[in-house]
Amino acid sequence: MLVLLSPAKTMTGKSKVRVPEVTCPPFVDEATRIAREMVDYSVDELAEMLGVNRSLALQTRERYHDFLSPDTAVVPALLGYTGIVFRYLAPADFSEADFAYAQNHLRIASACYGLTRPLDGIKPYRMEYTVELPSIGEPLADYWRPRLTDRLVADVQAAGGILVNLASREIQQSLDWARLSREVRVVTPEFKVNKGDTLKTIVVYAKMMRGAMTRFILKNRLTAPDELEAFSAEGFHYSPRHSTPDHPLFIV
């Protein structure tokens, strides 16, 4: 079983957590190519391209300059992202065995790095799938789609043939989901809040649970989708009445 996550917008370039090793991202050459193009844009251009304010655009420009410097250290992807999902995944207390298991059973999709393993060394960046760079000539979502699908199918098959999709919908544009569904089993858990007569998705809670469920899968070495039914956190629990085998629903 392999878990797919989205990256976080917030990142750090430092971590004191010890890991067994730091590996090289499979698409590091593509990421470097993207960074080389991004440094040529002004702060205002970056703000428009990425849909951010000028302060974040300035930070982004500085990050891409640092990205290309050999003096800028890398940090394992699982520790480099600091958003809600990764805070609830809480890898700081992972053992060496946990990190080694995660390396083979977790992937993080990215508009810059393509697809990373937990121990792949990365540098802070900001990127959107809608960005179209001159040398690529198409939106990054289209550029990555065949590359990431090939890689993800191979990785899922190596991990047992089951993909637990805990990524956001944004990631779907960078993958061929029809092909994925044909070649591996895709299980997509959802997390909803009971609001009387309706069940609603609250984004912050969904992110919390994606991180918590990923931790649950990795720590307990789950191998079958029905084992997800034992997951519970922050009041969320499995609802058999609202679930199907490939779409388990957890409610609070």
Backbone as numpy.savetxt, mean C-alpha at the origin, in Angstrom:
# Nx Ny Nz CAx CAy CAz Cx Cy Cz
-1.32 -16.80 1.22 -2.17 -15.62 1.22 -1.28 -14.38 1.22
-1.63 -13.39 0.38 -0.86 -12.17 0.28 -1.78 -10.98 0.44
-1.35 -9.99 1.21 -2.13 -8.78 1.47 -1.64 -7.65 0.58
-2.57 -6.88 0.02 -2.23 -5.68 -0.75 -2.72 -4.45 0.00
-1.81 -3.49 0.20 -2.14 -2.22 0.85 -1.83 -1.05 -0.06
-2.48 0.07 0.22 -2.14 1.34 -0.40 -1.01 2.00 0.40
-0.26 2.90 -0.23 0.73 3.65 0.53 0.05 4.75 1.34
0.80 5.40 2.19 0.28 6.55 2.94 0.84 7.83 2.34
0.11 8.92 2.47 0.61 10.22 2.02 1.74 10.70 2.93
1.62 10.38 4.22 2.64 10.82 5.18 3.74 9.77 5.27
4.98 10.27 5.26 6.14 9.37 5.26 7.25 9.92 6.15
8.17 9.06 6.51 9.37 9.46 7.23 10.58 8.86 6.55
11.70 9.52 6.67 12.93 9.00 6.10 13.83 8.37 7.13
13.30 8.19 8.35 14.11 7.64 9.44 13.32 6.60 10.22
14.02 5.62 10.75 13.39 4.64 11.63 14.47 4.00 12.50
14.15 3.82 13.78 15.08 3.18 14.71 14.78 1.69 14.87
13.72 1.22 14.19 13.34 -0.18 14.31 14.34 -1.05 13.54
14.80 -2.09 14.18 15.76 -3.00 13.54 15.02 -4.01 12.68
15.53 -4.23 11.49 14.94 -5.20 10.58 16.02 -6.21 10.16
15.61 -7.39 9.71 16.60 -8.41 9.35 17.50 -7.98 8.20
16.94 -7.23 7.24 17.69 -6.76 6.08 16.89 -5.66 5.40
17.56 -4.91 4.56 16.89 -3.92 3.72 17.11 -4.36 2.28
16.03 -4.55 1.55 16.11 -5.08 0.19 15.89 -3.97 -0.84
16.16 -4.30 -2.09 16.02 -3.32 -3.18 14.64 -3.45 -3.82
13.90 -2.36 -3.95 12.58 -2.42 -4.59 12.68 -2.98 -6.01
11.75 -3.81 -6.43 11.83 -4.40 -7.78 11.76 -3.37 -8.90
11.12 -2.22 -8.64 10.98 -1.19 -9.67 11.76 0.07 -9.30
12.91 -0.09 -8.68 13.69 1.08 -8.23 14.15 1.92 -9.43
14.46 1.29 -10.56 14.90 2.07 -11.74 13.77 2.95 -12.25
12.55 2.41 -12.26 11.39 3.20 -12.70 11.12 4.35 -11.73
11.26 4.09 -10.43 11.04 5.13 -9.43 12.06 6.26 -9.58
13.30 5.89 -9.84 14.36 6.89 -10.03 14.10 7.72 -11.29
13.63 7.07 -12.32 13.28 7.78 -13.56 12.19 8.81 -13.30
11.19 8.43 -12.54 10.10 9.34 -12.20 10.63 10.52 -11.39
11.48 10.23 -10.40 12.04 11.29 -9.56 12.86 12.28 -10.38
13.62 11.78 -11.36 14.44 12.67 -12.19 13.59 13.66 -12.97
12.41 13.22 -13.37 11.53 14.15 -14.10 10.84 15.13 -13.16
10.52 14.66 -11.98 9.78 15.51 -11.05 10.60 16.70 -10.55
11.91 16.57 -10.48 12.73 17.68 -9.96 12.74 18.87 -10.91
12.32 18.66 -12.14 12.34 19.77 -13.11 11.14 20.68 -12.99
10.15 20.30 -12.19 8.94 21.10 -12.07 9.07 22.13 -10.96
8.44 23.28 -11.16 8.43 24.32 -10.14 7.46 23.95 -9.02
7.51 24.69 -7.95 6.61 24.46 -6.83 5.15 24.61 -7.27
4.87 25.66 -8.04 3.50 25.89 -8.50 3.03 24.78 -9.44
3.91 24.31 -10.29 3.55 23.20 -11.19 3.26 21.93 -10.41
4.06 21.67 -9.39 3.85 20.48 -8.56 2.52 20.58 -7.80
2.22 21.77 -7.32 0.96 21.97 -6.60 -0.23 21.62 -7.49
-0.16 22.04 -8.75 -1.26 21.76 -9.67 -1.30 20.28 -10.06
-0.15 19.71 -10.34 -0.07 18.30 -10.76 -0.60 17.35 -9.69
-0.24 17.63 -8.44 -0.53 16.71 -7.35 -1.76 17.11 -6.54
-2.32 18.27 -6.85 -3.51 18.72 -6.12 -3.25 19.02 -4.66
-2.12 19.68 -4.38 -1.75 19.99 -3.00 -1.52 21.49 -2.86
-1.42 21.96 -1.62 -1.14 23.38 -1.41 0.35 23.66 -1.64
0.69 24.92 -1.61 2.06 25.31 -1.96 3.09 24.77 -0.96
2.70 24.69 0.29 3.61 24.17 1.32 3.97 22.71 1.05
2.96 21.90 0.73 3.22 20.49 0.43 3.98 20.34 -0.89
3.71 21.22 -1.83 4.43 21.18 -3.10 5.91 21.49 -2.90
6.19 22.46 -2.02 7.59 22.78 -1.71 8.28 21.59 -1.04
7.57 20.97 -0.09 8.12 19.78 0.56 8.39 18.67 -0.46
7.47 18.51 -1.40 7.61 17.48 -2.43 8.83 17.75 -3.31
9.01 19.00 -3.69 10.16 19.35 -4.53 11.46 19.03 -3.81
11.52 19.36 -2.53 12.72 19.08 -1.73 12.95 17.57 -1.62
11.85 16.84 -1.47 11.98 15.38 -1.34 12.53 14.75 -2.61
12.09 15.24 -3.76 12.60 14.65 -5.00 14.06 15.01 -5.23
14.49 16.19 -4.80 15.92 16.51 -4.87 16.71 15.57 -3.96
16.19 15.34 -2.76 16.85 14.42 -1.83 16.82 12.99 -2.36
15.73 12.64 -3.03 15.55 11.30 -3.59 16.74 10.93 -4.48
17.21 11.90 -5.26 18.27 11.63 -6.22 19.67 11.73 -5.63
19.76 12.12 -4.37 21.07 12.23 -3.74 21.51 10.88 -3.17
22.73 10.45 -3.47 23.21 9.18 -2.92 23.40 9.24 -1.41
23.39 10.46 -0.85 23.57 10.61 0.59 22.26 10.43 1.37
21.14 10.39 0.66 19.85 10.22 1.34 19.62 8.75 1.64
19.43 8.46 2.92 19.25 7.07 3.34 17.87 6.56 2.95
17.77 5.26 2.79 16.48 4.62 2.54 15.97 4.06 3.85
14.66 3.82 3.90 14.03 3.22 5.07 13.10 2.11 4.56
13.00 0.98 5.26 12.09 -0.09 4.81 10.68 0.44 4.63
10.03 0.04 3.53 8.71 0.58 3.18 7.72 0.45 4.32
7.73 -0.67 5.02 6.77 -0.88 6.10 6.94 0.13 7.22
8.14 0.69 7.36 8.42 1.67 8.40 8.45 3.10 7.85
8.50 3.22 6.53 8.57 4.55 5.91 7.24 5.25 5.83
6.16 4.48 5.70 4.81 5.06 5.65 4.28 5.23 7.06
3.68 6.38 7.34 3.28 6.67 8.73 1.80 7.03 8.86
0.99 6.75 7.85 -0.43 7.05 7.91 -1.19 6.13 8.84
-2.51 6.33 8.91 -3.35 5.59 9.85 -3.23 4.08 9.68
-3.27 3.61 8.42 -3.17 2.17 8.17 -1.92 1.60 8.83
-0.80 2.29 8.66 0.47 1.76 9.15 0.63 1.94 10.65
-0.05 2.94 11.21 -0.03 3.07 12.67 -0.77 1.91 13.32
-1.86 1.47 12.69 -2.61 0.33 13.25 -1.96 -1.00 12.89
-1.19 -1.03 11.84 -0.40 -2.22 11.53 0.70 -2.38 12.58
1.22 -1.25 13.05 2.16 -1.19 14.19 3.33 -2.16 14.08
4.19 -1.98 13.06 5.29 -2.92 12.87 6.47 -2.73 13.83
6.44 -1.72 14.67 7.59 -1.44 15.54 7.92 -2.60 16.46
6.90 -3.42 16.80 7.17 -4.54 17.70 7.32 -5.88 16.96
7.43 -5.82 15.63 7.59 -7.06 14.87 8.92 -7.73 15.22
8.88 -9.04 15.31 10.11 -9.82 15.48 10.77 -10.00 14.11
11.98 -10.53 14.11 12.63 -10.82 12.83 11.80 -11.79 12.01
11.20 -12.76 12.69 10.36 -13.73 11.99 9.12 -13.06 11.39
8.55 -12.07 12.11 7.39 -11.34 11.58 7.77 -10.57 10.32
8.92 -9.88 10.36 9.35 -9.12 9.19 9.63 -10.05 8.01
10.25 -11.18 8.30 10.56 -12.14 7.22 9.27 -12.68 6.60
8.28 -12.95 7.44 7.00 -13.44 6.93 6.30 -12.36 6.12
6.30 -11.13 6.64 5.67 -10.01 5.94 6.30 -9.79 4.57
7.60 -10.00 4.46 8.29 -9.79 3.19 7.70 -10.66 2.07
7.19 -11.82 2.43 6.63 -12.74 1.44 5.11 -12.69 1.35
4.47 -11.94 2.26 3.00 -11.99 2.32 2.33 -10.61 2.36
3.09 -9.55 2.05 2.52 -8.21 2.02 3.15 -7.42 0.89
2.30 -6.69 0.16 2.78 -5.79 -0.89 2.10 -4.44 -0.72
2.85 -3.37 -1.04 2.34 -2.01 -0.95 2.43 -1.40 -2.35
1.28 -1.04 -2.91 1.27 -0.44 -4.24 1.63 1.04 -4.14
2.20 1.58 -5.21 2.66 2.96 -5.16 2.76 3.54 -6.56
2.36 4.80 -6.71 2.46 5.47 -8.01 3.90 5.82 -8.35
4.78 5.82 -7.37 6.19 6.12 -7.61 7.02 4.84 -7.69
6.89 3.98 -6.69 7.71 2.77 -6.61 7.06 1.54 -7.24
5.83 1.67 -7.70 5.17 0.54 -8.33 4.61 -0.44 -7.32
5.42 -1.36 -6.88 4.99 -2.37 -5.92 6.19 -2.70 -5.03
6.02 -2.52 -3.72 7.14 -2.76 -2.81 6.81 -3.84 -1.80
7.87 -4.49 -1.36 7.80 -5.44 -0.25 8.09 -4.67 1.04
7.74 -5.21 2.20 7.93 -4.47 3.45 9.35 -4.03 3.74
10.35 -4.81 3.34 11.74 -4.48 3.66 12.46 -3.76 2.53
11.76 -3.46 1.46 12.37 -2.69 0.37 12.69 -1.28 0.83
13.91 -0.84 0.62 14.31 0.49 1.04 13.77 1.56 0.10
13.04 2.52 0.65 12.46 3.60 -0.16 12.81 4.95 0.46
12.57 6.01 -0.33 12.78 7.38 0.12 11.45 8.12 0.05
11.25 9.12 0.90 9.98 9.86 0.88 9.71 10.51 -0.47
8.45 10.54 -0.86 8.01 11.09 -2.13 6.53 11.45 -2.01
6.00 12.06 -3.02 4.56 12.24 -3.18 4.24 12.09 -4.66
3.24 11.26 -4.97 2.92 11.01 -6.36 1.47 10.57 -6.48
0.86 10.87 -7.63 -0.51 10.47 -7.93 -0.53 9.69 -9.25
-1.46 8.75 -9.37 -1.57 7.93 -10.57 -2.02 8.74 -11.79
-2.60 9.91 -11.56 -3.08 10.74 -12.67 -1.97 11.53 -13.34
-0.80 11.61 -12.71 0.31 12.39 -13.27 0.79 11.74 -14.57
1.02 12.60 -15.58 1.54 12.13 -16.88 2.86 12.84 -17.15
3.93 12.08 -17.19 5.25 12.65 -17.40 5.64 12.56 -18.88
6.37 13.56 -19.39 6.69 13.62 -20.82 7.34 12.36 -21.37
8.29 11.79 -20.64 9.01 10.63 -21.18 8.16 9.37 -21.17
7.10 9.37 -20.37 6.23 8.20 -20.29 5.05 8.33 -21.25
4.49 9.53 -21.34 3.47 9.80 -22.34 2.08 9.27 -22.04
1.84 8.85 -20.83 0.53 8.38 -20.41 0.44 8.50 -18.90
-0.77 8.55 -18.33 -0.90 8.62 -16.88 -0.18 7.45 -16.21
0.38 7.69 -15.05 1.13 6.64 -14.36 0.29 5.40 -14.09
-1.02 5.56 -13.91 -1.88 4.39 -13.71 -1.79 3.45 -14.91
-1.80 4.00 -16.12 -1.70 3.19 -17.33 -0.30 2.60 -17.50
0.70 3.39 -17.15 2.08 2.93 -17.23 2.33 1.72 -16.33
1.81 1.81 -15.11 2.08 0.76 -14.14 1.23 -0.49 -14.35
0.05 -0.35 -14.94 -0.93 -1.44 -14.94 -0.37 -2.80 -15.40
0.24 -2.90 -16.57 0.76 -4.22 -16.98 1.92 -4.69 -16.11
2.76 -3.76 -15.71 3.93 -4.12 -14.90 3.53 -4.63 -13.53
2.63 -3.90 -12.87 2.22 -4.29 -11.52 1.37 -5.54 -11.53
0.53 -5.69 -12.55 -0.32 -6.88 -12.61 0.52 -8.13 -12.78
1.49 -8.08 -13.67 2.39 -9.23 -13.85 3.07 -9.60 -12.54
3.60 -8.60 -11.88 4.36 -8.85 -10.64 3.44 -9.34 -9.53
2.29 -8.71 -9.39 1.40 -9.08 -8.29 0.84 -10.49 -8.49
0.46 -10.84 -9.70 -0.04 -12.20 -9.96 1.02 -13.22 -9.55
2.27 -12.99 -9.96 3.34 -13.92 -9.62 3.55 -14.02 -8.11
3.51 -12.87 -7.42 3.73 -12.86 -5.98 2.58 -13.55 -5.23
1.34 -13.31 -5.68 0.19 -13.95 -5.03 0.25 -15.46 -5.24
0.57 -15.89 -6.44 0.65 -17.32 -6.71 1.73 -17.97 -5.86
2.85 -17.28 -5.66 3.93 -17.80 -4.82 3.53 -17.89 -3.35
2.56 -17.04 -2.95 2.12 -17.00 -1.56 0.86 -17.83 -1.31
0.45 -18.64 -2.28 -0.69 -19.53 -2.06 -1.89 -19.28 -2.93
-1.86 -18.22 -3.75 -2.93 -18.00 -4.71 -4.12 -17.19 -4.23
-4.03 -16.60 -3.03 -5.14 -15.80 -2.49 -4.64 -14.39 -2.20
-5.32 -13.39 -2.77 -4.99 -12.00 -2.52 -6.04 -11.40 -1.60
-5.60 -10.88 -0.46 -6.49 -10.16 0.44 -6.32 -8.68 0.13
-7.32 -8.12 -0.53 -7.26 -6.75 -1.01 -7.70 -5.78 0.09
-6.73 -5.17 0.74 -7.01 -4.17 1.77 -6.53 -2.79 1.31
-6.40 -2.64 0.00 -6.00 -1.35 -0.56 -7.22 -0.48 -0.81
-7.00 0.81 -0.98 -8.08 1.73 -1.30 -8.50 1.57 -2.76
-9.65 2.11 -3.11 -10.14 2.01 -4.49 -9.21 2.70 -5.48
-8.48 3.70 -5.03 -7.56 4.43 -5.90 -6.56 3.48 -6.55
-6.15 2.45 -5.83 -5.14 1.52 -6.32 -5.66 0.71 -7.49
-6.98 0.52 -7.57 -7.54 -0.34 -8.59 -7.22 0.12 -10.01
-7.04 1.44 -10.18 -6.75 1.96 -11.52 -5.37 1.55 -12.03
-4.50 1.11 -11.13 -3.13 0.75 -11.53 -2.96 -0.76 -11.72
-4.05 -1.51 -11.64 -3.98 -2.97 -11.78 -5.10 -3.46 -12.68
-4.85 -4.56 -13.37 -5.86 -5.19 -14.20 -6.65 -6.15 -13.32
-7.76 -5.66 -12.76 -8.51 -6.45 -11.79 -9.23 -7.63 -12.44
-9.61 -7.49 -13.67 -10.24 -8.62 -14.37 -9.25 -9.77 -14.48
-8.03 -9.47 -14.85 -7.01 -10.51 -14.95 -6.67 -11.09 -13.57
-6.51 -10.23 -12.59 -6.24 -10.70 -11.23 -7.30 -11.70 -10.78
-8.54 -11.34 -11.00 -9.65 -12.19 -10.56 -9.69 -13.53 -11.29
-9.16 -13.56 -12.52 -9.09 -14.82 -13.26 -7.96 -15.71 -12.78
-6.84 -15.09 -12.42 -5.63 -15.87 -12.17 -5.36 -16.16 -10.70
-5.97 -15.38 -9.80 -5.86 -15.65 -8.36 -7.22 -15.38 -7.72
-7.39 -15.84 -6.52 -8.62 -15.54 -5.79 -8.45 -14.22 -5.07
-9.36 -13.30 -5.28 -9.31 -11.99 -4.65 -10.38 -11.90 -3.57
-9.96 -11.64 -2.35 -10.86 -11.48 -1.21 -10.76 -10.04 -0.74
-11.88 -9.33 -0.70 -11.89 -7.91 -0.34 -12.74 -7.68 0.91
-12.12 -7.64 2.08 -12.87 -7.33 3.30 -13.34 -5.87 3.29
-14.49 -5.64 3.91 -14.99 -4.28 4.08 -15.35 -4.05 5.53
-15.33 -2.78 5.92 -15.59 -2.40 7.31 -16.62 -1.29 7.32
-17.75 -1.53 7.99 -18.84 -0.55 7.98 -19.37 -0.31 9.38
-19.93 0.87 9.53 -20.53 1.29 10.81 -22.05 1.19 10.69
-22.66 0.56 11.67 -24.12 0.39 11.67 -24.77 1.70 12.10
-25.49 2.31 11.16 -26.19 3.57 11.43 -27.70 3.34 11.37
-28.20 2.52 12.27 -29.63 2.24 12.28 -30.02 1.29 11.17
-30.67 1.84 10.13 -31.14 1.01 9.02 -30.09 0.83 7.92
-28.95 1.50 8.04 -27.95 1.43 6.98 -26.56 1.14 7.55
-25.72 0.59 6.69 -24.31 0.38 7.02 -23.49 1.35 6.19
-22.66 2.13 6.85 -21.89 3.16 6.16 -20.39 2.93 6.33
-19.65 3.26 5.28 -18.20 3.21 5.35 -17.69 4.56 5.84
-17.00 4.55 6.96 -16.36 5.76 7.50 -14.87 5.61 7.22
-14.34 6.50 6.38 -12.99 6.31 5.84 -11.95 6.09 6.92
-11.97 6.90 7.97 -10.93 6.78 8.99 -11.00 5.43 9.69
-12.21 4.93 9.95 -12.35 3.61 10.57 -11.91 2.51 9.62
-12.24 2.65 8.33 -11.82 1.65 7.35 -10.30 1.56 7.30
-9.62 2.71 7.34 -8.16 2.71 7.33 -7.60 2.05 8.58
-8.18 2.35 9.72 -7.74 1.73 10.97 -7.84 0.22 10.89
-8.96 -0.26 10.37 -9.19 -1.70 10.33 -8.33 -2.40 9.27
-8.04 -1.71 8.18 -7.15 -2.31 7.19 -5.77 -2.58 7.80
-5.30 -1.62 8.58 -4.02 -1.82 9.25 -4.08 -2.91 10.30
-5.15 -2.89 11.11 -5.30 -3.87 12.17 -5.46 -5.28 11.60
-6.22 -5.42 10.50 -6.40 -6.74 9.90 -5.10 -7.24 9.27
-4.34 -6.35 8.64 -3.05 -6.76 8.09 -2.15 -7.29 9.19
-2.12 -6.60 10.32 -1.34 -7.07 11.46 -1.82 -8.44 11.92
-3.13 -8.61 11.99 -3.73 -9.88 12.42 -3.31 -11.02 11.47
-3.34 -10.76 10.18 -2.97 -11.77 9.19 -1.50 -12.14 9.34
-0.64 -11.14 9.44 0.80 -11.39 9.49 1.22 -12.04 10.80
0.70 -11.53 11.90 1.09 -12.06 13.21 0.62 -13.50 13.41
-0.54 -13.82 12.84 -1.12 -15.15 13.04 -0.86 -16.09 11.87
-0.12 -15.60 10.86 0.27 -16.44 9.71 -0.94 -17.10 9.05
-1.97 -16.30 8.78 -3.18 -16.86 8.20 -2.93 -17.36 6.78
-3.61 -18.43 6.41 -3.44 -19.02 5.08 -4.75 -19.19 4.32
-5.90 -19.05 5.01 -7.20 -19.28 4.37 -8.14 -18.12 4.67
-8.96 -17.71 3.70 -9.86 -16.58 3.90 -10.82 -16.74 5.07
-11.29 -17.97 5.34 -12.26 -18.12 6.42 -11.65 -17.84 7.79
-10.32 -17.83 7.87 -9.66 -17.49 9.14 -9.82 -16.01 9.47
-10.16 -15.20 8.48 -10.38 -13.78 8.72 -11.59 -13.54 9.62
-12.50 -14.50 9.67 -13.73 -14.34 10.45 -13.44 -14.15 11.94
-12.27 -14.59 12.40 -11.90 -14.45 13.82 -11.40 -13.06 14.16
-11.22 -12.21 13.14 -10.70 -10.87 13.39 -11.72 -10.00 14.10
-11.24 -9.24 15.07 -12.06 -8.20 15.71 -11.12 -7.14 16.27
-11.55 -5.89 16.21 -10.76 -4.79 16.74 -11.63 -3.56 16.85
-11.45 -2.80 17.92 -12.16 -1.53 18.11 -13.68 -1.71 17.95
-14.19 -2.88 18.34 -15.63 -3.13 18.25 -16.07 -3.74 16.93
-15.24 -3.71 15.91 -15.59 -4.32 14.63 -15.52 -5.85 14.75
-16.49 -6.52 14.15 -16.53 -7.98 14.19 -17.17 -8.50 12.91
-16.92 -9.75 12.62 -17.42 -10.38 11.39 -18.93 -10.51 11.43
-19.57 -10.17 10.30 -21.03 -10.28 10.19 -21.36 -11.30 9.11
-21.63 -12.54 9.48 -21.94 -13.57 8.46 -23.15 -13.20 7.62
-24.12 -12.50 8.20 -25.35 -12.16 7.48 -25.08 -11.22 6.31
-24.06 -10.39 6.44 -23.77 -9.40 5.41 -22.60 -9.81 4.51
-22.07 -11.01 4.69 -20.83 -11.40 4.02 -21.05 -12.45 2.94
-20.10 -12.48 2.00 -19.97 -13.58 1.06 -18.52 -14.08 1.20
-18.19 -15.26 0.66 -16.83 -15.79 0.85 -15.72 -14.84 0.40
-15.97 -14.09 -0.68 -14.92 -13.19 -1.19 -15.11 -11.74 -0.76
-16.17 -11.46 -0.02 -16.43 -10.11 0.48 -16.90 -10.16 1.94
-16.01 -10.56 2.83 -16.39 -10.56 4.24 -16.61 -9.15 4.77
-17.67 -8.98 5.54 -18.00 -7.67 6.06 -17.86 -7.66 7.58
-17.23 -6.61 8.08 -17.02 -6.44 9.52 -17.72 -5.16 9.93
-18.55 -5.23 10.96 -19.35 -4.08 11.35 -19.14 -3.73 12.82
-19.51 -2.54 13.16 -19.49 -2.11 14.55 -20.79 -1.35 14.81
